[in-house]
Amino acid sequence: MEKVYSEGMESGELKKAKETALSMAEEGMDVKKIARLVKVSEDDIQKWIDENMCVAK
């Protein structure tokens, strides 16, 4: 049960990081800076931005 809870918390934290990163990107912030601030890899940040751009079109 603890494992399920931990995985849920990690998932929620990652979702929040993604929302924050996308907001920062919309404001024109550099991917490298976003990655450093939300503590997620630059590759993941770029993937989220690319996915978001595809959905927005």
PQR file with spaces between the fields and no chain letter, atoms N, CA, C, O and H, PARSE charges and radii, in Angstrom:
ATOM       1  N    MET     1       0.822   -1.194    0.000 -0.4000 1.5000
ATOM       2  CA   MET     1       0.000    0.000    0.000 -0.0000 2.0000
ATOM       3  C    MET     1       0.868    1.260    0.000  0.5500 1.7000
ATOM       4  O    MET     1       0.553    2.244   -0.669 -0.5500 1.4000
ATOM       5  N    GLU     2       1.966    1.214    0.762 -0.4000 1.5000
ATOM       6  CA   GLU     2       2.866    2.359    0.808 -0.0000 2.0000
ATOM       7  C    GLU     2       3.461    2.648   -0.559  0.5500 1.7000
ATOM       8  O    GLU     2       3.634    3.807   -0.936 -0.5500 1.4000
ATOM       9  H    GLU     2       2.222    0.414    1.305  0.4000 1.0000
ATOM      10  N    LYS     3       3.775    1.589   -1.302 -0.4000 1.5000
ATOM      11  CA   LYS     3       4.358    1.744   -2.630 -0.0000 2.0000
ATOM      12  C    LYS     3       3.374    2.454   -3.559  0.5500 1.7000
ATOM      13  O    LYS     3       3.767    3.345   -4.312 -0.5500 1.4000
ATOM      14  H    LYS     3       3.635    0.647   -0.995  0.4000 1.0000
ATOM      15  N    VAL     4       2.125    2.072   -3.511 -0.4000 1.5000
ATOM      16  CA   VAL     4       1.094    2.694   -4.341 -0.0000 2.0000
ATOM      17  C    VAL     4       0.969    4.173   -3.999  0.5500 1.7000
ATOM      18  O    VAL     4       0.847    5.013   -4.890 -0.5500 1.4000
ATOM      19  H    VAL     4       1.807    1.348   -2.900  0.4000 1.0000
ATOM      20  N    TYR     5       0.998    4.487   -2.720 -0.4000 1.5000
ATOM      21  CA   TYR     5       0.914    5.877   -2.274 -0.0000 2.0000
ATOM      22  C    TYR     5       2.105    6.679   -2.793  0.5500 1.7000
ATOM      23  O    TYR     5       1.943    7.783   -3.312 -0.5500 1.4000
ATOM      24  H    TYR     5       1.096    3.804   -1.995  0.4000 1.0000
ATOM      25  N    SER     6       3.309    6.108   -2.648 -0.4000 1.5000
ATOM      26  CA   SER     6       4.533    6.790   -3.108 -0.0000 2.0000
ATOM      27  C    SER     6       4.493    7.043   -4.608  0.5500 1.7000
ATOM      28  O    SER     6       4.856    8.125   -5.070 -0.5500 1.4000
ATOM      29  H    SER     6       3.440    5.211   -2.227  0.4000 1.0000
ATOM      30  N    GLU     7       4.055    6.048   -5.367 -0.4000 1.5000
ATOM      31  CA   GLU     7       3.966    6.208   -6.818 -0.0000 2.0000
ATOM      32  C    GLU     7       2.953    7.291   -7.180  0.5500 1.7000
ATOM      33  O    GLU     7       3.171    8.060   -8.115 -0.5500 1.4000
ATOM      34  H    GLU     7       3.760    5.169   -4.992  0.4000 1.0000
ATOM      35  N    GLY     8       1.868    7.350   -6.455 -0.4000 1.5000
ATOM      36  CA   GLY     8       0.864    8.382   -6.696 -0.0000 2.0000
ATOM      37  C    GLY     8       1.398    9.768   -6.397  0.5500 1.7000
ATOM      38  O    GLY     8       1.126   10.715   -7.135 -0.5500 1.4000
ATOM      39  H    GLY     8       1.690    6.725   -5.695  0.4000 1.0000
ATOM      40  N    MET     9       2.148    9.892   -5.330 -0.4000 1.5000
ATOM      41  CA   MET     9       2.751   11.172   -4.977 -0.0000 2.0000
ATOM      42  C    MET     9       3.747   11.606   -6.045  0.5500 1.7000
ATOM      43  O    MET     9       3.754   12.770   -6.444 -0.5500 1.4000
ATOM      44  H    MET     9       2.369    9.123   -4.731  0.4000 1.0000
ATOM      45  N    GLU    10       4.591   10.679   -6.517 -0.4000 1.5000
ATOM      46  CA   GLU    10       5.562   10.999   -7.558 -0.0000 2.0000
ATOM      47  C    GLU    10       4.856   11.437   -8.831  0.5500 1.7000
ATOM      48  O    GLU    10       5.286   12.380   -9.495 -0.5500 1.4000
ATOM      49  H    GLU    10       4.585    9.733   -6.193  0.4000 1.0000
ATOM      50  N    SER    11       3.781   10.757   -9.167 -0.4000 1.5000
ATOM      51  CA   SER    11       3.015   11.098  -10.357 -0.0000 2.0000
ATOM      52  C    SER    11       2.433   12.502  -10.239  0.5500 1.7000
ATOM      53  O    SER    11       2.458   13.274  -11.198 -0.5500 1.4000
ATOM      54  H    SER    11       3.432    9.990   -8.628  0.4000 1.0000
ATOM      55  N    GLY    12       1.916   12.825   -9.075 -0.4000 1.5000
ATOM      56  CA   GLY    12       1.348   14.148   -8.838 -0.0000 2.0000
ATOM      57  C    GLY    12       2.400   15.237   -8.898  0.5500 1.7000
ATOM      58  O    GLY    12       2.158   16.318   -9.435 -0.5500 1.4000
ATOM      59  H    GLY    12       1.895   12.198   -8.296  0.4000 1.0000
ATOM      60  N    GLU    13       3.576   14.948   -8.344 -0.4000 1.5000
ATOM      61  CA   GLU    13       4.668   15.918   -8.370 -0.0000 2.0000
ATOM      62  C    GLU    13       5.140   16.155   -9.796  0.5500 1.7000
ATOM      63  O    GLU    13       5.439   17.286  -10.178 -0.5500 1.4000
ATOM      64  H    GLU    13       3.773   14.070   -7.909  0.4000 1.0000
ATOM      65  N    LEU    14       5.207   15.088  -10.577 -0.4000 1.5000
ATOM      66  CA   LEU    14       5.640   15.212  -11.967 -0.0000 2.0000
ATOM      67  C    LEU    14       4.612   16.005  -12.778  0.5500 1.7000
ATOM      68  O    LEU    14       4.978   16.811  -13.634 -0.5500 1.4000
ATOM      69  H    LEU    14       4.964   14.169  -10.266  0.4000 1.0000
ATOM      70  N    LYS    15       3.343   15.775  -12.508 -0.4000 1.5000
ATOM      71  CA   LYS    15       2.281   16.517  -13.209 -0.0000 2.0000
ATOM      72  C    LYS    15       2.397   18.009  -12.904  0.5500 1.7000
ATOM      73  O    LYS    15       2.257   18.846  -13.797 -0.5500 1.4000
ATOM      74  H    LYS    15       3.046   15.120  -11.813  0.4000 1.0000
ATOM      75  N    LYS    16       2.652   18.332  -11.646 -0.4000 1.5000
ATOM      76  CA   LYS    16       2.786   19.738  -11.245 -0.0000 2.0000
ATOM      77  C    LYS    16       4.024   20.349  -11.896  0.5500 1.7000
ATOM      78  O    LYS    16       3.983   21.494  -12.348 -0.5500 1.4000
ATOM      79  H    LYS    16       2.766   17.653  -10.921  0.4000 1.0000
ATOM      80  N    ALA    17       5.130   19.592  -11.949 -0.4000 1.5000
ATOM      81  CA   ALA    17       6.354   20.076  -12.590 -0.0000 2.0000
ATOM      82  C    ALA    17       6.095   20.356  -14.067  0.5500 1.7000
ATOM      83  O    ALA    17       6.584   21.344  -14.616 -0.5500 1.4000
ATOM      84  H    ALA    17       5.164   18.662  -11.583  0.4000 1.0000
ATOM      85  N    LYS    18       5.323   19.477  -14.704 -0.4000 1.5000
ATOM      86  CA   LYS    18       5.010   19.657  -16.127 -0.0000 2.0000
ATOM      87  C    LYS    18       4.176   20.917  -16.344  0.5500 1.7000
ATOM      88  O    LYS    18       4.451   21.700  -17.254 -0.5500 1.4000
ATOM      89  H    LYS    18       4.926   18.674  -14.258  0.4000 1.0000
ATOM      90  N    GLU    19       3.166   21.109  -15.515 -0.4000 1.5000
ATOM      91  CA   GLU    19       2.326   22.307  -15.633 -0.0000 2.0000
ATOM      92  C    GLU    19       3.157   23.573  -15.441  0.5500 1.7000
ATOM      93  O    GLU    19       3.000   24.549  -16.175 -0.5500 1.4000
ATOM      94  H    GLU    19       2.942   20.473  -14.776  0.4000 1.0000
ATOM      95  N    THR    20       4.034   23.545  -14.452 -0.4000 1.5000
ATOM      96  CA   THR    20       4.893   24.695  -14.171 -0.0000 2.0000
ATOM      97  C    THR    20       5.838   24.949  -15.335  0.5500 1.7000
ATOM      98  O    THR    20       6.006   26.089  -15.768 -0.5500 1.4000
ATOM      99  H    THR    20       4.162   22.753  -13.856  0.4000 1.0000
ATOM     100  N    ALA    21       6.455   23.883  -15.844 -0.4000 1.5000
ATOM     101  CA   ALA    21       7.400   24.011  -16.951 -0.0000 2.0000
ATOM     102  C    ALA    21       6.716   24.585  -18.194  0.5500 1.7000
ATOM     103  O    ALA    21       7.280   25.442  -18.873 -0.5500 1.4000
ATOM     104  H    ALA    21       6.317   22.957  -15.492  0.4000 1.0000
ATOM     105  N    LEU    22       5.518   24.121  -18.486 -0.4000 1.5000
ATOM     106  CA   LEU    22       4.803   24.624  -19.660 -0.0000 2.0000
ATOM     107  C    LEU    22       4.428   26.088  -19.498  0.5500 1.7000
ATOM     108  O    LEU    22       4.476   26.851  -20.463 -0.5500 1.4000
ATOM     109  H    LEU    22       5.059   23.424  -17.934  0.4000 1.0000
ATOM     110  N    SER    23       4.058   26.486  -18.293 -0.4000 1.5000
ATOM     111  CA   SER    23       3.751   27.896  -18.041 -0.0000 2.0000
ATOM     112  C    SER    23       4.992   28.759  -18.244  0.5500 1.7000
ATOM     113  O    SER    23       4.923   29.832  -18.844 -0.5500 1.4000
ATOM     114  H    SER    23       4.019   25.867  -17.509  0.4000 1.0000
ATOM     115  N    MET    24       6.112   28.287  -17.744 -0.4000 1.5000
ATOM     116  CA   MET    24       7.368   29.026  -17.909 -0.0000 2.0000
ATOM     117  C    MET    24       7.743   29.141  -19.382  0.5500 1.7000
ATOM     118  O    MET    24       8.201   30.191  -19.833 -0.5500 1.4000
ATOM     119  H    MET    24       6.169   27.415  -17.257  0.4000 1.0000
ATOM     120  N    ALA    25       7.548   28.061  -20.124 -0.4000 1.5000
ATOM     121  CA   ALA    25       7.866   28.068  -21.554 -0.0000 2.0000
ATOM     122  C    ALA    25       6.979   29.059  -22.298  0.5500 1.7000
ATOM     123  O    ALA    25       7.438   29.759  -23.202 -0.5500 1.4000
ATOM     124  H    ALA    25       7.176   27.208  -19.758  0.4000 1.0000
ATOM     125  N    GLU    26       5.706   29.114  -21.912 -0.4000 1.5000
ATOM     126  CA   GLU    26       4.787   30.059  -22.543 -0.0000 2.0000
ATOM     127  C    GLU    26       5.221   31.503  -22.305  0.5500 1.7000
ATOM     128  O    GLU    26       4.945   32.386  -23.118 -0.5500 1.4000
ATOM     129  H    GLU    26       5.333   28.546  -21.179  0.4000 1.0000
ATOM     130  N    GLU    27       5.893   31.732  -21.197 -0.4000 1.5000
ATOM     131  CA   GLU    27       6.406   33.072  -20.872 -0.0000 2.0000
ATOM     132  C    GLU    27       7.740   33.350  -21.567  0.5500 1.7000
ATOM     133  O    GLU    27       8.307   34.433  -21.423 -0.5500 1.4000
ATOM     134  H    GLU    27       6.116   31.015  -20.536  0.4000 1.0000
ATOM     135  N    GLY    28       8.239   32.362  -22.324 -0.4000 1.5000
ATOM     136  CA   GLY    28       9.465   32.565  -23.084 -0.0000 2.0000
ATOM     137  C    GLY    28      10.743   32.181  -22.360  0.5500 1.7000
ATOM     138  O    GLY    28      11.837   32.515  -22.815 -0.5500 1.4000
ATOM     139  H    GLY    28       7.778   31.483  -22.442  0.4000 1.0000
ATOM     140  N    MET    29      10.618   31.485  -21.244 -0.4000 1.5000
ATOM     141  CA   MET    29      11.803   31.096  -20.485 -0.0000 2.0000
ATOM     142  C    MET    29      12.564   29.993  -21.218  0.5500 1.7000
ATOM     143  O    MET    29      11.966   29.139  -21.873 -0.5500 1.4000
ATOM     144  H    MET    29       9.729   31.214  -20.874  0.4000 1.0000
ATOM     145  N    ASP    30      13.876   30.022  -21.099 -0.4000 1.5000
ATOM     146  CA   ASP    30      14.770   29.062  -21.736 -0.0000 2.0000
ATOM     147  C    ASP    30      14.595   27.660  -21.138  0.5500 1.7000
ATOM     148  O    ASP    30      14.422   27.517  -19.927 -0.5500 1.4000
ATOM     149  H    ASP    30      14.362   30.715  -20.567  0.4000 1.0000
ATOM     150  N    VAL    31      14.640   26.628  -21.988 -0.4000 1.5000
ATOM     151  CA   VAL    31      14.467   25.240  -21.560 -0.0000 2.0000
ATOM     152  C    VAL    31      15.483   24.862  -20.482  0.5500 1.7000
ATOM     153  O    VAL    31      15.145   24.188  -19.509 -0.5500 1.4000
ATOM     154  H    VAL    31      14.781   26.744  -22.971  0.4000 1.0000
ATOM     155  N    LYS    32      16.716   25.296  -20.661 -0.4000 1.5000
ATOM     156  CA   LYS    32      17.769   24.960  -19.695 -0.0000 2.0000
ATOM     157  C    LYS    32      17.438   25.517  -18.307  0.5500 1.7000
ATOM     158  O    LYS    32      17.624   24.837  -17.298 -0.5500 1.4000
ATOM     159  H    LYS    32      16.991   25.843  -21.452  0.4000 1.0000
ATOM     160  N    LYS    33      16.951   26.745  -18.267 -0.4000 1.5000
ATOM     161  CA   LYS    33      16.598   27.379  -16.995 -0.0000 2.0000
ATOM     162  C    LYS    33      15.383   26.702  -16.371  0.5500 1.7000
ATOM     163  O    LYS    33      15.341   26.486  -15.160 -0.5500 1.4000
ATOM     164  H    LYS    33      16.801   27.298  -19.086  0.4000 1.0000
ATOM     165  N    ILE    34      14.398   26.367  -17.198 -0.4000 1.5000
ATOM     166  CA   ILE    34      13.201   25.671  -16.703 -0.0000 2.0000
ATOM     167  C    ILE    34      13.606   24.349  -16.064  0.5500 1.7000
ATOM     168  O    ILE    34      13.170   24.022  -14.960 -0.5500 1.4000
ATOM     169  H    ILE    34      14.432   26.542  -18.182  0.4000 1.0000
ATOM     170  N    ALA    35      14.442   23.594  -16.766 -0.4000 1.5000
ATOM     171  CA   ALA    35      14.882   22.289  -16.265 -0.0000 2.0000
ATOM     172  C    ALA    35      15.564   22.420  -14.911  0.5500 1.7000
ATOM     173  O    ALA    35      15.332   21.618  -14.006 -0.5500 1.4000
ATOM     174  H    ALA    35      14.796   23.859  -17.663  0.4000 1.0000
ATOM     175  N    ARG    36      16.394   23.420  -14.783 -0.4000 1.5000
ATOM     176  CA   ARG    36      17.113   23.633  -13.518 -0.0000 2.0000
ATOM     177  C    ARG    36      16.129   23.985  -12.396  0.5500 1.7000
ATOM     178  O    ARG    36      16.266   23.488  -11.278 -0.5500 1.4000
ATOM     179  H    ARG    36      16.582   24.072  -15.518  0.4000 1.0000
ATOM     180  N    LEU    37      15.156   24.823  -12.682 -0.4000 1.5000
ATOM     181  CA   LEU    37      14.227   25.276  -11.654 -0.0000 2.0000
ATOM     182  C    LEU    37      13.241   24.203  -11.208  0.5500 1.7000
ATOM     183  O    LEU    37      12.930   24.111  -10.020 -0.5500 1.4000
ATOM     184  H    LEU    37      15.045   25.227  -13.590  0.4000 1.0000
ATOM     185  N    VAL    38      12.747   23.390  -12.137 -0.4000 1.5000
ATOM     186  CA   VAL    38      11.767   22.362  -11.763 -0.0000 2.0000
ATOM     187  C    VAL    38      12.417   21.008  -11.486  0.5500 1.7000
ATOM     188  O    VAL    38      11.744   20.042  -11.128 -0.5500 1.4000
ATOM     189  H    VAL    38      13.000   23.465  -13.101  0.4000 1.0000
ATOM     190  N    LYS    39      13.762   20.957  -11.662 -0.4000 1.5000
ATOM     191  CA   LYS    39      14.538   19.754  -11.366 -0.0000 2.0000
ATOM     192  C    LYS    39      14.093   18.550  -12.199  0.5500 1.7000
ATOM     193  O    LYS    39      13.877   17.454  -11.682 -0.5500 1.4000
ATOM     194  H    LYS    39      14.308   21.742  -11.953  0.4000 1.0000
ATOM     195  N    VAL    40      13.965   18.792  -13.501 -0.4000 1.5000
ATOM     196  CA   VAL    40      13.627   17.753  -14.478 -0.0000 2.0000
ATOM     197  C    VAL    40      14.612   17.920  -15.626  0.5500 1.7000
ATOM     198  O    VAL    40      15.082   19.028  -15.882 -0.5500 1.4000
ATOM     199  H    VAL    40      14.140   19.683  -13.921  0.4000 1.0000
ATOM     200  N    SER    41      14.928   16.834  -16.316 -0.4000 1.5000
ATOM     201  CA   SER    41      15.914   16.911  -17.396 -0.0000 2.0000
ATOM     202  C    SER    41      15.450   17.826  -18.532  0.5500 1.7000
ATOM     203  O    SER    41      14.254   17.987  -18.776 -0.5500 1.4000
ATOM     204  H    SER    41      14.546   15.934  -16.108  0.4000 1.0000
ATOM     205  N    GLU    42      16.428   18.416  -19.214 -0.4000 1.5000
ATOM     206  CA   GLU    42      16.123   19.282  -20.353 -0.0000 2.0000
ATOM     207  C    GLU    42      15.372   18.507  -21.429  0.5500 1.7000
ATOM     208  O    GLU    42      14.470   19.044  -22.073 -0.5500 1.4000
ATOM     209  H    GLU    42      17.399   18.286  -19.016  0.4000 1.0000
ATOM     210  N    ASP    43      15.746   17.237  -21.624 -0.4000 1.5000
ATOM     211  CA   ASP    43      15.074   16.408  -22.632 -0.0000 2.0000
ATOM     212  C    ASP    43      13.588   16.251  -22.318  0.5500 1.7000
ATOM     213  O    ASP    43      12.743   16.350  -23.208 -0.5500 1.4000
ATOM     214  H    ASP    43      16.478   16.800  -21.101  0.4000 1.0000
ATOM     215  N    ASP    44      13.278   16.006  -21.045 -0.4000 1.5000
ATOM     216  CA   ASP    44      11.866   15.868  -20.658 -0.0000 2.0000
ATOM     217  C    ASP    44      11.111   17.167  -20.855  0.5500 1.7000
ATOM     218  O    ASP    44       9.979   17.169  -21.340 -0.5500 1.4000
ATOM     219  H    ASP    44      13.964   15.926  -20.322  0.4000 1.0000
ATOM     220  N    ILE    45      11.739   18.277  -20.478 -0.4000 1.5000
ATOM     221  CA   ILE    45      11.098   19.587  -20.650 -0.0000 2.0000
ATOM     222  C    ILE    45      10.788   19.820  -22.129  0.5500 1.7000
ATOM     223  O    ILE    45       9.680   20.224  -22.485 -0.5500 1.4000
ATOM     224  H    ILE    45      12.659   18.276  -20.084  0.4000 1.0000
ATOM     225  N    GLN    46      11.777   19.561  -22.983 -0.4000 1.5000
ATOM     226  CA   GLN    46      11.588   19.776  -24.419 -0.0000 2.0000
ATOM     227  C    GLN    46      10.492   18.874  -24.968  0.5500 1.7000
ATOM     228  O    GLN    46       9.702   19.291  -25.815 -0.5500 1.4000
ATOM     229  H    GLN    46      12.676   19.233  -22.694  0.4000 1.0000
ATOM     230  N    LYS    47      10.445   17.620  -24.478 -0.4000 1.5000
ATOM     231  CA   LYS    47       9.402   16.679  -24.916 -0.0000 2.0000
ATOM     232  C    LYS    47       8.021   17.207  -24.532  0.5500 1.7000
ATOM     233  O    LYS    47       7.089   17.147  -25.334 -0.5500 1.4000
ATOM     234  H    LYS    47      11.087   17.281  -23.790  0.4000 1.0000
ATOM     235  N    TRP    48       7.886   17.721  -23.311 -0.4000 1.5000
ATOM     236  CA   TRP    48       6.601   18.263  -22.862 -0.0000 2.0000
ATOM     237  C    TRP    48       6.191   19.453  -23.715  0.5500 1.7000
ATOM     238  O    TRP    48       5.026   19.586  -24.088 -0.5500 1.4000
ATOM     239  H    TRP    48       8.643   17.769  -22.659  0.4000 1.0000
ATOM     240  N    ILE    49       7.149   20.313  -24.021 -0.4000 1.5000
ATOM     241  CA   ILE    49       6.857   21.493  -24.840 -0.0000 2.0000
ATOM     242  C    ILE    49       6.411   21.057  -26.233  0.5500 1.7000
ATOM     243  O    ILE    49       5.427   21.568  -26.767 -0.5500 1.4000
ATOM     244  H    ILE    49       8.096   20.205  -23.718  0.4000 1.0000
ATOM     245  N    ASP    50       7.141   20.112  -26.814 -0.4000 1.5000
ATOM     246  CA   ASP    50       6.793   19.615  -28.143 -0.0000 2.0000
ATOM     247  C    ASP    50       5.400   18.983  -28.159  0.5500 1.7000
ATOM     248  O    ASP    50       4.613   19.218  -29.076 -0.5500 1.4000
ATOM     249  H    ASP    50       7.940   19.697  -26.380  0.4000 1.0000
ATOM     250  N    GLU    51       5.105   18.177  -27.133 -0.4000 1.5000
ATOM     251  CA   GLU    51       3.784   17.542  -27.030 -0.0000 2.0000
ATOM     252  C    GLU    51       2.695   18.604  -26.912  0.5500 1.7000
ATOM     253  O    GLU    51       1.637   18.489  -27.530 -0.5500 1.4000
ATOM     254  H    GLU    51       5.744   17.986  -26.388  0.4000 1.0000
ATOM     255  N    ASN    52       2.957   19.628  -26.119 -0.4000 1.5000
ATOM     256  CA   ASN    52       1.996   20.698  -25.906 -0.0000 2.0000
ATOM     257  C    ASN    52       1.755   21.478  -27.197  0.5500 1.7000
ATOM     258  O    ASN    52       0.626   21.883  -27.474 -0.5500 1.4000
ATOM     259  H    ASN    52       3.817   19.721  -25.617  0.4000 1.0000
ATOM     260  N    MET    53       2.787   21.687  -27.972 -0.4000 1.5000
ATOM     261  CA   MET    53       2.659   22.408  -29.239 -0.0000 2.0000
ATOM     262  C    MET    53       1.814   21.611  -30.216  0.5500 1.7000
ATOM     263  O    MET    53       1.030   22.190  -30.968 -0.5500 1.4000
ATOM     264  H    MET    53       3.704   21.358  -27.747  0.4000 1.0000
ATOM     265  N    CYS    54       1.960   20.282  -30.220 -0.4000 1.5000
ATOM     266  CA   CYS    54       1.176   19.434  -31.115 -0.0000 2.0000
ATOM     267  C    CYS    54      -0.303   19.494  -30.753  0.5500 1.7000
ATOM     268  O    CYS    54      -1.161   19.530  -31.635 -0.5500 1.4000
ATOM     269  H    CYS    54       2.597   19.811  -29.610  0.4000 1.0000
ATOM     270  N    VAL    55      -0.597   19.505  -29.473 -0.4000 1.5000
ATOM     271  CA   VAL    55      -1.981   19.564  -29.006 -0.0000 2.0000
ATOM     272  C    VAL    55      -2.591   20.919  -29.309  0.5500 1.7000
ATOM     273  O    VAL    55      -3.774   21.015  -29.637 -0.5500 1.4000
ATOM     274  H    VAL    55       0.099   19.476  -28.756  0.4000 1.0000
ATOM     275  N    ALA    56      -1.787   21.965  -29.200 -0.4000 1.5000
ATOM     276  CA   ALA    56      -2.277   23.327  -29.412 -0.0000 2.0000
ATOM     277  C    ALA    56      -2.631   23.612  -30.864  0.5500 1.7000
ATOM     278  O    ALA    56      -3.460   24.477  -31.142 -0.5500 1.4000
ATOM     279  H    ALA    56      -0.826   21.887  -28.934  0.4000 1.0000
ATOM     280  N    LYS    57      -2.010   22.894  -31.787 -0.4000 1.5000
ATOM     281  CA   LYS    57      -2.250   23.145  -33.214 -0.0000 2.0000
ATOM     282  C    LYS    57      -3.560   22.654  -33.662  0.5500 1.7000
ATOM     283  O    LYS    57      -3.902   22.793  -34.837 -0.5500 1.4000
ATOM     284  H    LYS    57      -1.336   22.191  -31.560  0.4000 1.0000
